[in-house]
Amino acid sequence: MNVEHLVNGNEYEIRTCLTEVGFEVLVFLDTKPISGTYSVSYETAADFQRAWGTNGAQKLIEYAKSDLDNGIIK
């Protein structure tokens, strides 16, 4: 799942991918990765879903958006 996010006139792409052990999220600007990797294991994502009722990968996307909005990722 890829999500676009606009901040200060820049259009960022937040990409989610599946790995052998879980989910990873990276932020791209102009097709170049500009963030570290946000990651969660399948087990932790499942626990998160049971405890909080939301998807662990979706939460990583929310963290990436927040980091963009707050200028942590530029």
C-alpha positions in Angstrom: 0.0 0.0 0.0 1.4 3.4 -1.0 0.1 6.6 0.4 0.8 10.2 -0.8 1.2 12.9 1.7 1.6 16.6 0.9 3.7 18.8 3.2 4.8 22.4 2.5 4.3 21.9 -1.3 6.3 18.7 -1.4 4.5 15.4 -2.3 5.9 12.5 -0.4 5.2 8.9 -1.0 4.9 6.6 2.0 5.5 3.0 0.8 4.6 -0.2 2.8 6.0 -3.6 2.0 5.9 -7.0 3.4 9.1 -8.8 4.5 9.8 -12.3 5.8 9.2 -11.1 9.3 6.7 -8.2 9.1 5.9 -4.9 7.6 8.2 -2.1 6.6 7.4 1.6 5.8 9.7 4.0 4.0 9.2 7.7 3.0 10.2 8.8 -0.6 10.6 12.1 -2.2 11.0 12.2 -6.0 11.5 8.4 -6.0 14.4 8.6 -3.5 14.1 7.2 0.0 14.5 10.0 2.6 13.7 8.2 5.9 14.9 5.4 8.0 12.8 2.2 8.0 9.8 1.9 10.2 9.1 -1.7 10.9 6.9 -4.1 12.9 6.9 -7.9 13.1 3.8 -9.8 12.2 3.5 -11.0 15.8 3.6 -7.4 17.2 1.2 -6.2 14.4 -1.3 -8.9 15.4 -1.0 -8.1 19.1 -1.5 -4.4 18.3 -4.6 -5.3 16.3 -6.1 -7.3 19.2 -5.2 -4.7 21.8 -6.0 -1.4 20.0 -8.2 -2.5 17.1 -6.0 -0.9 14.4 -3.5 -2.4 12.0 0.2 -2.2 13.0 1.3 -1.3 9.5 -1.3 1.5 9.4 0.1 2.9 12.6 3.6 3.0 11.0 2.1 5.1 8.2 0.6 7.4 10.8 4.0 7.8 12.5 5.7 8.6 9.1 3.1 11.2 8.3 3.5 12.7 11.8 7.3 12.8 11.4 6.8 14.6 8.0 4.3 17.1 9.5 6.6 17.9 12.4 9.7 18.3 10.3 11.5 15.3 11.7 11.9 13.9 8.1 12.7 16.5 5.5 
